């Protein structure tokens, strides 16, 4: 089996592979527009266990009633346990159709995840989409963040992360120095550089930075001629920039998806890039994109085609 580069995850003792597989596509037909059958989902996770990628990302809130975690748990049981060298990260979430994201809910979310996954502890646990409540609510004595700290102090969790969207809010959480890892999605891609200030904060404080959704939710993998959506919303000005990038890649005989993926993996500030998978064959396809040679002149041209700041998600 080939190996992937491993990178230090901030101040933790973990060395993670430069790619991480995300599992939201296994359980979110309403978001991705297609259904993944249970057996295919389990086979996908088993294939991930057999791949050079040694990092899997999921969440309590992925799918109805934690469907993603349940499918991963089924794969773990079939394998006879989580592979010893595999990092499994999950996230705490409110219950479906319930806004409660208190400390008590964090504890219940964590316990649900343990049961679904069939494990007794979690190495990396994220506070997921903290924008759903105020910073003050989260930091209150009975709030989500003290509950996460308690789980770590009890030895049930090794490392805490915060994973979400709005960059300014994630920066506030990183500045607390409570979190070892921060995960940002759709905000450091060929089409959007919103995450730059967060990345600089993370580097300064030795917080591991995970970059999710390098394809912008599909535009940079399926192609802007196929989808007008970036980060789950239609953004025509961004699509026009993607079309110009697609043309530049075509002239250099490089898939746009390869450039999108390597834009993230080539940045030394990114510990690991989280790429969603929904079928076993996507694993080899992703590794092929990672291995695609990309000339320096194409990188230079793509840089000139970056959309202006006012089109970015966090402009």
Secondary structure, DSSP 8 states (H G I E B T S, - for coil): -----EEE-TTSS-EEESEEEE-GGGT-HHHHSS---HHHHHHHHHHHHTSS--EEE--TTSSTTSHHHHHHHHHHHHHTS--TT-EEEEEE---TT----SHHHHHHHHHHHHHHHT-S-EEEEEEE-GGGS-HHHHHSTTSHHHHHHHHHHTTSEEEEEEEES-HHHHHHHHHTT--SEEEEESSSBTTB-TTHHHHHHHHHHT-EEEEE-TTGGGHHHH-TTT--EETTEE-HHHHHHHHHHHHHHHHTT--HHHHHHHHHHT-TT-SEEEEE--STHHHHHHHHHHH----HHHHHHHHHT---GGGSTT-
